Amino acid sequence: MAGFAVEESERADGLRIITRRVPHTKRVRVAVMVRVGSGYDPPGSEGLFHFFEHMAFRGTLRRSAAEIYQFRDQYLLDSNASTGRTDTTYYGEVVYTRLESLCDFLFDIYGSPLFPDEAIKKEKGVVENEIARHEDNDHDAGFWGLMKLLYAENPARTLGTGSPETVATIDRQMLMDAHRQWYVPANTVMIGTGRIEHAALTALANACIPLRNAICSYRSWSDEYDMGYVPSIHIIERPHRKKAVVTYGCKLPVAVLRDEKNQMAFKILARMLARGVGSMLWQEIREQRGFAYLVQGGLMGGADLAYIFWARTEVKPPRVDETLRLIPDIIAYRPLERAHFERVKENMMDHFLASMETPGSWQGALSTQRIKEDRPLSYFTNYTAKSMARLSRITFDHVVRLRELYFAPERLYATVVKPSVG
């Protein structure tokens, strides 16, 4: 239907503008995506781009930090920012009548941050608390310990926040230099979804973002899938714990998951094995044995860096050894059931049908599939119907085959966070 398709234009200086009209909503969402993230942190100053994202809200040429927070509090239905390994995104969602104010706000955050010295000092305290929050969390300790076992150099191995020591090296000049180098039109994508017209967002972008010819050099990383495997179990001991957290994972090849049929099949397989109350791990570990309250897992990653399958459970310390034997057996050897496959597939189709109704869901799809996976615009024509048709064609035999090829026990690594002895 005219006006409902994904539209894209590119300015002479490389600024890309992508929109998807969602006609039934009164919301509009705009995201400013800059194609740089923690993978580009300079050695010794890890956490720079995550800290940059924080500082973007600490004052601009036109707004104080207080005015920024007042605007968010008064007008935005949803707002946040995130730092990935290869991108940083700032977004806001408003009632559609406030589109112009939203764009003015986001483009100001993007284009003219001040990085006041006093704010840098205070924000380092905020970020140090964020780092401590992750370090104190046993789930995070187990997961990021696992990622360091799986990857040697790929930025997927770290959360991207840096350490207190590396964040301490960041100063205003480093932030200004990063802004000058990376926050240029050719490295920027504007994504508008909801009750929006492409021409309207284009006009606002042209009014707020000056033409500037500059280019950026991008890095690429191996997914390290073919590196030699030395399966190991990493033990992390922590005092004053009454439970243990067992986390398993394995790398999956990006080249295989670029194919959407394979990607969907892997999602089904991850659901069958470890995600949700119907998963094989949940049924065995919680329902049959009563070992755990929490059992979870799934497929994680993206085509820009790496994909992994992961699974996690919490158990009493005396159950750790048995759990370490049990999880690989379930992941690699327990027979898959066709009826289970059909249930998961049907549920995924229902979730997918319902998910593409909001501006946020379309922003996520465009960020991932148009920008990171470089799908053509035609891919998004009748997007929901075509995607459900692809999902419907996934067969049980295909899922079984992927498991045989990529979920061998020798590819599994594990971390255990458990109480320290003594």
N, C-alpha and C positions, 0 to 999 in steps of 0.2 A: 504494500500500500504506500502511495506517495507520501513522503515526509516521515515515514517510520523507519526507513533504512538507515544504515550507518553511512555517514558522509565524512569525507576527509579532504582537506586542502593543505597545501604547503606554500608558505610564503617564500619570497625570493631569497631570504636569508636563512631558510631552513626550518623556521618555526612550523610545527605540524599542529593542526587543529582537527580533532575528531569528535563527532557528535552522534548520539543515538537518541532519537526522540522516543519518549515513553508517554503516549498521549493521555493515558487514563489517570495520571498522577498530577498533583498540584505542586510537587517538589521538583527542584532542579539541583543538580550536583555538578560542581566543576572541580576538576583535579588538575594541578600543575605538576607534571612529572618531569624531573630533571634526571638525565641518564648518567648519574654518578652516585656511588654509594660507598659502603665500607670496604669493598674490594679495592678501592683506590686510595685508601688511607696510606699516608707515607710511613715508612718503617720508623719505629720509635715514637710515632704519634698516632697509634691505632686508636680509633674512636673519634677522629677528626670530623668525619661527615655526619656521624650521629650527633655529635656536639653542635655542629653547624645547624642541623635541623632544629635543635632546641633553641639556639640563639636567634633563629629567624623570627621568633615571637617576642623577642626582648627589646624591640624598638626599631623603627624605620625612620627615614627622613621626614615622614609626615605624621607618624603615630608613635606615641609613647607605649611602653609595655602595658600600662594601665588602660590606655585607649584600645589596644588590641584585645585585651581580655574583656573589656566592656562590650565591644562589638560582638565578640563571640557569644557572650552571655545573653545579649539582647536579641540578636537576629538569627543566629545559626541554629538550625535543627540538628545538625551533626557537623563535627569538625575535628580534624586531627592531622597528624603528619606521621610519616614512617620513613625509616631509612633501611633500605635493602642493601644487598651487596653490590648491585649494579644500578640502582635508582634511588631517588629520594622523591617522595610525593607529599604535596600539601593539598588538602581538599576541604571543601565546605559544602553544606547542603542547606538550602533555604526554600521558602515559598517562592514560586516562580516569579512573582512580581518584584522580588528583590535581587534579580540576577545581576543588574548593573552594580549594585552595592557590593555583592559578593565578589564579582570580578575585580573591582577596584581594590578590595581588601586583599585578595589573594595575589594579585599582581604587585601590590605594594610589598607584601611579605617576600615575594620572590625576587623583586627587582631592586629594592633599596634598603636592605637591613643595615643597621648602624654598628652592631657589635660593641656596645659600650663596655669599657674596661670594667666598670663596677659590676655590670650585669654578668660579664664573663666570670668574674670571681664567684658570684653567688650561684650561677648556674653550674659551676663545677661541683659545688656541694650537692646540688640536685642530682647530677649525673652520677656522682660517687655513691649516692644512696641507691640509685637505680642499679648500679653494678653490684653493690652489696646485696640488694634484694635477690638478684639472680644467683649470686654465689651462695647465699644462705639456703636457697631452695634445692632440696635433694633431687627433685625431678629435673631441674635445669642442670645441676651438677652431673647427673647421670647422662642426660642427653648430650650435653656439649663435650663431656668426656668421651662418649661414643663417637661423636663427629670428629674428634681429634684422632681417634683410632682409624677411622675410615679414610680420612683425607690428610695429605701431607702439606699441600700448598693451596688447594682450592679454597676460596673465601667462605665456602659453605661450612668450613670447619669451626668457625667462630661466630658468636652472636653479633659482633660488630660494635659493641659499646666501648671496647678498649679496657684498660685497667686504670686505677687511680694514678699510677705512675705515668702512663702514656698520656692520659687526659691532662695531667699537670703541665705537659710541654706545650699545650695549645695556647696561642696568644692571638691578639686581634689581627696582627699582620698575616698570620696563616689563614685566618678566616676570610680576610679581605682578598688575599691572593686566590683562594679556592673559589670565591664568588666570581672574581674577574675571569678566571680560566674556564669555569664549568657552567656558570649560569648565563648562558648565551642562547639566542633563539635556535640555532642549529642543534642544540643539545636538549631542547625542551619540547614537550608534547602537552597540549591542552586537551583535556577530555571533558566533554559536557554531555550529561545524560539527564533524562527526565523531560519536563515540559520546556523544551528548548528548540530554537531554530539555529541551524548551522550559520546562517548569515549573521544572526545577532551575536553569537559568540565570536565569530571572526571579526566583526566590527569592533567589539569591545577589546579583543586582543590587540588589534591594530592600533587602537587609540591609546592603550596603556603600555605596550611593549615596543620600544623604539626599534627600528631596523638596525641591525648590527651584524656585519659579516665577520664571522669567526668560526673556526672549526675545532673539533676536539678529537683526540686520538683515543680509541677504545682499546681496552685490553681483552684478552680471551684466556680462558683457563681450560685445562683438560679436566674431564669428569673423573679422571684417575681410575676408571673402571677396570682397565687392563693391567693395573699395577699388581705386583705379586701380593698374594694374600698370606698373612701369617696370623691365623685366627687366634684371638686372645680374649681374656676376660680381665678387665681392669677393675681393681678393687679400690674404692674410696671409703676410708673409715672416718666417721664423724662421732664426736661425743654426744651423749645424752639423747640417743635415738632409741625408739622402741620398735621400729620397723626397718625393713630394708627395701630399697627400690632397685628392681632388676630391669634393665633396658637392653633390648636386642635390636640390631639393625644390620642391613646390608645395602651396598651400593647397587644402583640399577643404571644401565647404559642410557645416556641421553639420546644417542642416535636411534635407539629402539623406541623410546617414548615420544620422540617427535612425531611419530605416526599416531594419529588420534585413535585409531582402532586399538592399537596396543596400549595407549594411555588409558582409555576407558576400561580395557580388560584388566589392567593392573589395579585400577581403582576398585573394580569388583572383587578381585582377588584379595586386596588389602582389607576390604570390608569383611569378606568371608573369614579371613584369618584372625583379624585383631580389632576391628572397629565395630562397636555396638554390642548390644546384649545378645544378638544372635551369633556373634563371631565364635569361632572354634576355641580361641583362647579364653574368652569369657565363659563359655559353657563348661570347659574343662576345669579351669583354675578356680573360678568362683562358684559355679553352680554344682559341679560334681564333687570338687574337693574342698570347697570352702576355705581356700587359702587366702583369698584377697577380697578387699572391698573394691579396689580400683583395678580395672584391666582396660587398656586402651592402646591404640596404634593407628597406623594408616600409611598412606603414600604422601611424601613431602618433597618439595623442590620445584625446579623449573628448568626450562630448556636453556636459560642463560648460564646456568652453572652446573647443577647436578640434581639427581633424584635419589631418594632413599626410601626403603620400607623400614618402619620401626614399630616396635611393640614394647609396652611397659606394664609392669604390675608392681604392686606393693604387697609384701609378705612378711610374716614374722621371721626373724633371723634364722631360727632352726630350719625353716623351709627353703632357704636360699639354694642349697646344693640340689635339692630335688627339682626346684623350679628351673634352675640352669640346665638340667637335663630335659625337662618337660617341654619347654618352649621351642627349642630347635626341632624336637620330634614332631610337634604339632605343625610348625611352619613348613617343614620340608617333607614329612612322610605321611602324616595322617591322611587317609583318603578324603578327597573332596566329594561332596554329595550334589548331585544334579538338582535336587529339589531345593537345597540351600542356595545354590547359584541362581535359580529362578526367582526365589524370594528376594534376594539382594538386588538383582537386576530390576525387578518390578518396583521395588522401593526407590532405587536410584532414579528411575524414570519419573516417578511421582515428585521426588525432590527437585529434579531438574525442571520439570514443567512448572512448578510453583516458584522456583528460584528466580527466574528471569522476569520478574514483575516490578523490580525496584530500580531506581537510578544507581544505587550502590552495586547491585549485581552486574549491571551493564558496565559500570566503570571497571570492576574487577575483570570481566571477560575481555574488554578491550585492552586493558593494561597488559594482561597475560598473553592473549592470543594474537592481537594485532601488533603489539610492540615487541614483546619478548620472543614470541614464536613466529612472528612475521607472516601470519596468515593473510591472504589477500582480502580485499574488501568484499569480494563476491562470497567469501566464506560466511559472512554475516547476513546475507540475504536469506530470509526464512530460517533464521538461525536455530530457533527452538525446534522446529519441525525436523530440520536436517540432522540436528544433534541427537534427537530422540530416535530417528531412523538409524543412525550409526550405532547407537547404544543397543537398539533392538536386534541388530545383526551380530552382536558379539555372541559367540557360541561357548558352551561349556568346554568343549574340546580345546578351544583356543586358550582359555584360562588355564586349563590343566597343563597345556604345553608350556606356557610362559612360566608357570611354577617349576616345572621340571628343568627348564633352561637356566633360571636366574635365582632360585631360592635354595640352592644347595647348602648344606650345613657348613661346609668349609668357607663359605662367603659370609657367614654370620659372625659379628663381633658383639661383645657384651660388656656392660659396665654394671657394677653392683655398688650401691651406696648403702653402707651398713654401719651398725654401732661399732665404735672402736673398743678394743679389748683392754680392760684395765682402767 
